[in-house]
């Protein structure tokens, strides 16, 4: 892939930035300082970020919508600040959200499918409402693996009919992982301050790791899923993707909390969530017992020993930070067999999806132009609308969901769900934490999503390392994306019991501050627009008609056919009939 020279620029020097922070690495506290001092405005930030999106989106396909009201919203927030009112630390800061989180505005919410193009919701999702209440400018919607990677056995990470094929930013043609592909890519190169992703099984953690980011997968019920296009009420969760642990903590603080529209949030053991920002303490690891379930790590699933060597080095760093490492705290043989080859998680997701898609989303639409009311309707639309790329990208996941013959009210469903709770609970994560008196577990992020997904417990991933510059390129089964190659990042995950986000954030922060891994390799593609290019230039004309992104995807559709899922060739750790689900949902 040949690249325009302007897209390969490195981070500019301080003098070239005019004294402003570089947007690829700026923190929230730096943005707050500049906004409070009047060095730049929220309108300036919006204009700079939109210009940066315009520079790279034709190559990366990471953003599907830009909020046409973003500049006017930013201007209103600037006026509030000028009057001495701020809504919190995120006041006037632009964030991009995944295109399955509904907003009651001029943007679409499609899950990457034309089946939902033009549909309307009666109100903002609770998360969007919380962001607005915190003063956030919702800048746009990020591309994703279509239907959060819950459609096909043979599609690719980061592809959607509506948004095209998204690519990662550390190697040309890189698999961005998924399903929060565009969210991770947008955060990685500073197309917004941070982003929101969603996860059912790996969809925050995996794209965060391969784009050199911090991702927080919250406990199911810490953040509302109301009017987020669902897969499974038992596994879906929404969390932040950011460049630093503290920035991710700031975003989590804004979106956590109870919501009467999502009864899972009512199980929170507090009325007000903990202070996640205050949890960012350099000494957080001191005296903590950290376990390593080595039998979950299968070196044969890695192209070489790069990840394992880096992981073992991280163990030494954590030990030097004062933690007590308890190695080989392994899950039971039965749990391992179910983790690698069992079908019960599959059954839970299938049965939940058949129920939750209509019950929690389609039935709530105030305008449904394609008249899709259940999964059968969505599948029929997909089979008959050319831009959905059927049958080249199949609907095998839906076929099995519909063929299951029961939904999540069946005793057969309940038996599968209870097995998941046993495997990942007493015989898995929760058993290890209790039996070895552990504060947390650590794993390479490649191996961390599956067990926590089954019981809805939290994980935080941080940058761990990069494949070397001479790494052999490994492509996906379609040959269209680079799964492993030179400079592609990988991550380290901290895993804990339900509601332990504050502790995990502290451990991740303590590790991050000692290693600063993110800064060791730069993306191959970096937009050049900075605040110095927009401050003092007026409101400008930086907005682009991303509400028409669907039409653009029709024009460019043949050029973005491709793809599949990270390590989907691996059937051993994936669900038997799914694409790399431990990395994608």
N, C-alpha and C positions, 0 to 999 in steps of 0.2 A: 504494500500500500504506500503510494507516494503521498507526501504531506506538504502543504504549503509551508514555506519557511516561517511565516509569521506564527504558525501553530507550534513551533518547536522551541520557542524562546524560553529561557530560564527565568527564575524569579528576578525582577529588576532590582538594581541597587537602591539603597535608601535615597540617594540624591535623585535618581531617576523617578522615584515615587513622589517627589516633592514634599517629603516629610510625612506622607500618609502611610498607613500600614498596607502591606501587600495583601490583596484580597484572597490569595491562595492560602494564607497562613494566619490571617487576622483572627483574634479571639474576641469573645463577647465583651470582655472587660476593656479591650482596646477600642472596640466600637462605641461602647458606653462613654468612655473618656472623650473620644472625638466628638460625639453628638452633644454631650453636655457642655463641652468647651466651645461649641459652635464652629469647629473646624470643618465640618461637613454636615449635611442634613440627611434625613431619611430619604428624601427625594433623590439626593445625590447617590445614595447607596442603591436605590432601585434602578436608576438610570445606568449606573456602572454595571450592575449585575445583568441587566437585560442586554447591554452591549456585549458582555462576555458570553452570554448564551448565544447571541447572534453569531459570534465568531466561530464557535465550535459545534453548534448543534447540527449543522449539515454533515459533519463528520461522525459525531457520536450519537445522535438521535436520543439524547437523554431527557429532553424536556418536551412534553406534548402540548402544554398549554402555558401561556403567560397571561396572568390576570390583567385584563384591559383596564381595570380600575386601580392597579397597583400604585401608579403615580399619584392619583388623587387621594387614595388612602394614606399614602406616605405624607402628603402635604397636610392632611388633617392631623396626623400624629405630630408633625413638626409644629403645627400651630398649638397643639396641647402642650408640647414641651416649652414653647416660647411663653406660654401663660403660666408656667411653673408646675404643670401637671404631667406626671409620668405614671404609667400603669405598672411599671416594674422594670426589671433589668432588660427585658426583651423589647422595650418600647421602641417602635420605629425600625425594628430589625427585620429584614426579609428572610423568609424561610420557604422552601419548596416542599410540597407534600406529595405523597404517592398518589397516582391516579386511580386509587380505589377508595379514597377518603372524600366523602361528599362535601361539597360547598354549595350553598344556596346563593349563587351569583352567576356571572356570565361564563364561567368555565364548565366544561364537561367533566363528568365522572364516569369513566368507561370500563375500567379494568382492562383497557387495551382492546376492547371489542366494539365493533360498529353496532352490535346488538343494543348497546346502551347509549349510542351517540344521540345527543339531543334530549335525552331523558332529564327530568327535573325531580328534585327532592323538595319536600315541604319545608325544610329548615336545614341549617348547617348541621353536619355531624357534630357531636359533642366536642370532638377534638378540635375541629375548625373553630367552633365557638370559643373554646378555651384559649386557643392561640390569639384570636382577635381580642378577647378580654385582657390578655397579657400585653397587648400593644403590638403584636406581630403583624407585619405585612405579609400576607399569604401571596407570594410572588407568582407561583405557578404550580403546575402539576408535572410530576416526573413519570417518564415511561417505566414500564414494568414488564416482566414476563407475563404474557397474557393470562388473565384469570388467576393471577398469582401462581402460575405454573400448575394449575389444576384443570387442564384440558387434555393435553397430549402426552403420548408416550415418546414422540419423536420430534418435538419442537426444540427450541433452543433458548437458553437463558437470555433475557433481555429483549426477546422479540414479541411484538404485539402487532396485530393488524392495523391498529390505529396509530401507533407510534413508530413502526419500523424496527430495525435491528439496532439496539443500543450496544455500544462497545465500551470496554474498560480503558483506562488511561495510562497504563504502565507498559503497554506494548501494542503496536498496531494490530488491529483485529482481535484484541484480547476479549475473551469471554468475561463479561462483567459480573457473572454469577447472577443469582436472582432469588426471589422474584423482585426485590426492591432495587433493581438494577440502576434505573435512572436516578433514584434517590442517592445511591452511593456515588455514582459518577459525578453528579452535580455537587455534592459536598466535597469530593476529593480535589476538584480544581477550582473551588471558590466561585460557583455560579449562584450561590446564596450563602448566608452565614452557616446554615445547617439544614437538614432535611428530616422528614419523617418517613419511616418505612413500616411495613407490617410483616409479621412472621407467623406462620403456622408450624413450620419445621425448617428453620435455617435461613429464612428469607431476609432477615436483618443481618444475621451473623456472617453468612457466607459472602454477600456482596461487600460488606464492610471490610472483611479480611483481604479480599483480592484487590480492593481499592485503597488499602493502607489507612484504614479509618477505625474510629471507635464506634461500636454499635452496642446499644443496650436493648436486649430482648427482655421486657418486663414480665413479671408474674402475670398470668392471665387474670384479669380483673383489676390490675393497678391502673390501667388506662382504658377508657371506654371504647367499645367497638360499635356504638350506635351509629348507624348510617355509614359504616365502613363495609364495603362489599365483602361478604363472608366466604370462608370455607367451612370452618368448624368453630362453634361457640366454645368448645372445650380446649382448643389449642390456639386460636387466633389471639394476637396481641399486637399493639402498636407502640413503637418506640423511636428514639432519636438516632440519627447517624450524623456524626460530627468529626472534626479533626482532632479534638482533644477530649479527654475524659471530663474535665470541668465544663466545657461547653455542652457536652451531651447531658450532663447533670442539670445545667440550667434549663434545657429544653424539657427534660423529664419532669422537673419541678412544675413547669407550666401546664403540663397535660395530665399529670396524675390526679387521682381523686375519684370520689364516688359520683355515680350518675344514675338517677332513677330509671333511665332508659336502658341500662345494662345491669341486670341483677347480679352479675358476677362481681361488679365493683362494690356491691353492698357487703361483700365478705371481707373487705379491708379491715384490719384489726385496729384501725384508728379513725378518728374523724378528720384529722389533717395529716397528710403524708409527712414523712421525715424530711429533714433538710438535706437534700441530696448534694447541694453545693458545699455545705459545711463538712460533708463526709470526705471531701477531697483533702486528705491529710497525708503528708509525706511519711509519717510513721505508722500508717494504718496496718502494715503487715507485722509489726513487732509483736511477738508472742503468739501469733495465730497459727493454728494447726491446719496445714494445707495438704490434702490428699491427692494422690495420682492413681486413678484407675487404669493401670497400664494395659489390662486386657481389652480395653475399649480401643486402644491404638493399634491399628493394623498396618505395619510398615509396608506391606505388599501393595497397599492402595496408593502409595506415594511413588512418584517416578524415580526418586533416589532418596538418600538419607538427609537431604538438606533441612527439611522441616524438623526431623527428629533431633538432629544435632543442635539446631537453634532452640528447640524446646528444652533440651537438657541444659543448655547454657542459661536459659531463663530460670530454670529450677535453682541454679546456683545463685543467680541474682536475687531471687526471692528469699533464699536462705540467708544471704548476706544482709537483707533488709530486716532480719530478725525473726522470720517465720520458721516454724518447725515443719519440716517436710516429712510426710508419712507416705512412703512410696509403696506401690503395689497394693493399694487399697482397692481390690478388684471386685467387680460385680459378680454375682453368682453365675455358675455355668448355664443354668436355665435362662436367666436374664440375658446373658450374652447370646445364646442361641435365638431367643425371641427378637433381640435387638437386630441381629444380623439377618434372620430369615423369617421372622414371624409376619403374619398378615393382619393382626388385630388393629394396629394403627390405621392401616388401609381401610378396614371396615368402618372404624369410627369416623374417619374423614369422609368416606363415601356417604354414609348414612346421615351425618350432620349436614353435608352439602346439599343433599336432596331436600332436606327440611329447611335449612337456614337461608339458602339463596332466595327462595320465595318468601319465607316467613319473616326474615330480618331485613330484606332489602327490596325485592321486586314489588311486593305488595304495598310498600310504603311510598312508591313513586307517585308524585302528583301529576306527572306527564310521562307517558310510556309510548313513544311514537312507533316503536317496532312491535308493540303488543307482545312482549315476552313476559310471561307470568310464572314460569317455572323452568326447571332445567330442560325438560323436553322441548319447550319453545325455543330456548337459547340454542340448543343443539340443532334444531331444525333451521333456525336462521343461519347458523354457522355453516351448515352443509349447503346452503343455497345462496350465500352472498360471496361473490368471487374473491373479494379482498381478504376474506378470512383464511384463504390459502388451504382450504380443504379440497381434496383429501391428502395433499402433500404433507400437511400437518394434521394428524388424525385427531379424533375426539375419543380416544380409547379410555381415558380416565372417566369421562362422562358415561361412556357406554357401560363401564363396569359399575359406576354409581347407580345408573338406572336399572341395570340387570340384577343388582343386589337383592331386590325384592322386598326390602323393608327399610324403614327410616329410623330416626333416633328415638322413637317411642317403643321399639320392639325389644322384647327380652333378649333376642339374639344380639342386638346392639349393646345392651347393657353388659352382657357377658364379655364381649370384646373389650369394652371400656374398662371393666373391672380388671381384666388381665393386664391392660396397659398400666393401670395404677399399681398393680402388684410388681410388674417387671421393673418399672422405673422408680418405684417407691421403695418398699421394704427390701426388695432384692437388687435395687439399683442405687440411685442417688441418695434417697433418704436413709436407706439402710447403712450406706457407707458413712454418711455424716454422723449418724447416731452411734454406730458400733465402734467407730474409731475416734469418737469425740472430736470431729473435724469442724472447722469454721467454714471451709470451702473446699472445692475440688478445682484442679486445673487440668486442661487438655489443650493440645493443638486445636485450633478452631475447626479444622476439617472434621474433627471427630466429636465435637461438642454439642451439636443441636439436638440429636435424636432423642435421647433419654429425657432431657428437660422438656422437650415438646410434648411428650406423652403425658406428663403430669403438670404441665403449665408452670414450671418454675423458672427463675430468671437466670440469665447469662449475660456477662459483659465481655466483649472481645476488644482487644487492643493490638496494635501492630507488634509483630514478633520478629519479622525478618523478610528477606527477599531472596528469590532464586538468583544465582550468580549470573553475571553478564554473559557467560558462555553456555548457559543452560540450553539443552536441546528443546526445540519447540515441539510440543505435543498438542495436536488438534483434537477437536471433538469428532464424533462419529460422522457428522456430515462434512467434516473437513473445512468448516467455514469460520470457526473461532479457535483462538489459541487458548487452551486451558492452562498450560504450563509453558513458561518461556523466560527469557532473560528479564530480570528485574521485576517480575511479577511478585507482589507481596503475599504474605500469609500471616495468620494471627494467632494469638494466645487467648484462651477463654478462662474466665473465672466463673464458677458454677456454685449456686447456693440453694437453700430451701426457699419456699414461698416467702415473699415480702422482705427478702434480704438485700434488696437493691442498694441500700445505703452502705452496707458492709462491702458488697462487691465493687461498688464504685470506689470506695476507699482503697481496696487492694489494687484495683486496676490503676488508680491514680499513682499510688506509691511505686508500682512497677514502671509506669510510663515516665515518671519524673526521673527515674534512675537510668533509663535507657534512651529515651528520645528517639526511638527507632524510626518514627515517621519521617524525620528530617534527613535520613541517610540516603534516600533515593528520591529523585523528583519524577513526576509524570513525564511521559514523552511529549505530551500535548498540553499546552498551557495558554489560555487566552491572554492577550496583552493589555486589554483595557484596565485601567486602574482609576482610583478616585481622582488623581491628578488630572485625568483626561476629562472629567465631568464637573468638578467643583468650580463654581463661578461661571459656568457656561450656560446658565439658565436651565429650564426644564428639558430643553432639547427635544429630540424626536426619536427616542431610543426604542420605543415599544414596537413589537412586531405582532402581526395578526395571527397569534398562535391559536386563537379560537378556530381558525381555518386549518389547523394542523391535520385534521382528518382528510381534507381534500389533498393536501400535500402528500399524505401517505398513499393516497390512491395513485398519484402521478409517479411517485418514486417506488412503488411497491415492488416491481421486478428487481430493482437494484438492491433491495434489502432482504430478499429471501435468504434464509440461511438458518443454521444454528441448531442447537441442542443444549443439553444441560451439563454443568460442571461435573465431570467424572461420571456421566450417565452410563458410559460403557461399563461402569462398575455395578454389577448386579448384586454383589455379595452384601454390601452394606445398604444398598438402596432397597426400597420396597420392590417386591418381585415384578410388579407390572408398571413401575413408575420411573420417571426420570429422576435420578439423583435427588430423591425427595429430602434427604437429610441436608441438602444444601439449598433447597429451592422454594419451598412453599411459604 
